[in-house]
Amino acid sequence: MPTESHSESFFTNTNEVPSTKFSDLTVLPSHGFNLLVKAKRYGRWWLLKGLKEDYRDQTIYQTFLQKEYDILCQLQHPMVVSAFSYESVEGLGNCIVMEWIEGVTLKQWLQTAHSLRDRRHIADLLTEALAYVHSQQTEHRDLKPSNVMITNDGHHLKLIDFGLSDTKSYAILKEDAGTEGYMAPDGPSDIYSLGIILRELRLGLFSQSVIKRCLAPKTTRISHVADVRKALHRCWLWPRRATIIFLVAFLLFVLYTLGLSYSSKRLRPEIIAVQTELTDSLNRMQTTLTDSLTRIQTANQTVTDSLQHRIMGLEAEKQATEAQVRLINEKKKQIDRQLQAYGIDQMLDTVTCQRKITIPFLRIADELIQNTKEPELKEYIEERYRKRWIKRMNELPFD
């Protein structure tokens, strides 16, 4: 957005009848395909944004201009440049009729010295304006100091130049956009561009963590401008809060010191007695708290010892169980070796004619079961041998 010098004044002739046509047209410096013209109508100044003559008849650039107007006319905020109409102007072609802003760009504003308070004020206004734009599902996509206007009084801000902006409702002109140095390496991101501008505003040490999060990779970058604004406010409040706490603590210390000095000389006996009683009460409270803490520690130690004792008992039970299992397994192996000495399995497989041959086998099994105390071994003999022999016996004919 072009600027006017501070000394420039605007005068109107009270006898002049406002015209519906634009007059006093002044072409302003501009880059790219856009044409910027300052003009007067209805007794006030306007900014006309159109196309330079070489681009005026090309459909793609006309589409860019129309899209910018469509997006701008949906944005109604004191800190966003206002677009009033889209009309054909004689000698200029189709133009967006926008408000004229008296001021300088943020790029120019940063070239002069300003207090930290003023720089933080501008950062606050910028985040508020950008948060509104994002709330309307719109991305600026070319955020940089030259696209931010600061009014001449330094108290107001305007976002301008939405030529590369985009919304989710548009399905055309979706190419990557931005300006080198302000465009994120991982694609268009207003948050990243905002971080660069905040860094150039030199907002102080406490703001660096917020700026770092704005410039982080896309996966860890702050997602919403409103969160950036809140984080900045928190950072800016910490020094003030710390100062207040320090002053309050210092004041209390001074009052306490003066009180001690005065009480040692002038305090009445009644007040001294109250002070003594309060001190005794505090001492008794401290003793009670100490006793309670001791009881809690003792109870905690008792519970800990009980748990440790229980853990040791469980470990001993586990070891005894494992030893019992090993003993049972060893006895099973002894039974297997004892029965294998008779060649029982081989004989059982070769018995093919009479049941009476299996009877000695059953007797051996019955004797083993009777002579065995462990239930596990009895079950093992029953399943491993006796049932097999009974099954085999039932398969053989009678004598």
ABEGO torsion letter per residue (X at the ends): XBBBBAABBBBBBAABBBBABBBGBBBBBBBEABBBBBBBBGGBBBBBBBBBAAAAABAAAAAAAAAAAAAAAABBBAABBBBABBBBBBGAEBBBBBBBBBEBBAAAAAABBBBAAAAAAAAAAAAAAAAAAAAAGBBAGABBAAABBBBAAGABBBBBGAAABBBAABABGABBBEBBGABBAAEBBAAAAAAAAAAAAGAEAAAAAAAAAAABBAAABBABAAAAAAAAAAAAAAAAAAAAAAAAAAAAAAAAAAAAAAAAAABBAAAAAAAAAAAAAAAAAAAAAAAAAAAAAAAAAAAAAAAAAAAAAAAAAAAAAAAAAAAAAAAAAAAAAAAAAAGAAAAAAABAABAAAAAAAAAAAAAAAAABABAAAAAAAAAAAAAAAAAAAAABBBX
